[in-house]
Amino acid sequence: MAPVDAEGNRKPPSQPRPGLDKALVPGRPAGGRACRYYGLNDKNPLHLATSALLTPAQAATLAEGINVGSIAPGKEGTCPADEGSVDTLTFVYHTGPGVGITIRLTGCQFVSNGIVSSEYPSAEVTGQLSKLLGTQH
């Protein structure tokens, strides 16, 4: 399961990669993993539902799509109708630390790297995630 803070909110791992304040996914990732976690209303709340490895091409395409939106300082807290389901993306690089991304699927839908956030990803990104992880329910 993804790391959580004292209130039980899932957080990406600490990320010292340079550029996290300028882009959700800085640089060009070499691969990674996509995961979907069940929400509170599912049969196994907050547990891993499915995951998939990302090829270099898939990682690059997802990173480019996620970086399209404008960014703002990270959002925190809870939102109405947020039942806790999230997709997480962990990007790896040939050198240096990786980057963790959280995509909140319900409530205040947004994308965050823990430093900055953006609006819910484009239909292109959500379509790619649906191909990798299945449709969200």
ABEGO torsion letter per residue (X at the ends): XBBBBAAGBBBBBBBABBGAAABABBEBBAEEBBBBBBBAABABBGBBABBBBBBAAAAAAAAAAAAABBBBBBBBEBBBGBAGBBBBBBBBBABEBBBBBBBBABEBBBBBAGABBBBBBBAAAAAAAAAAAEBBX
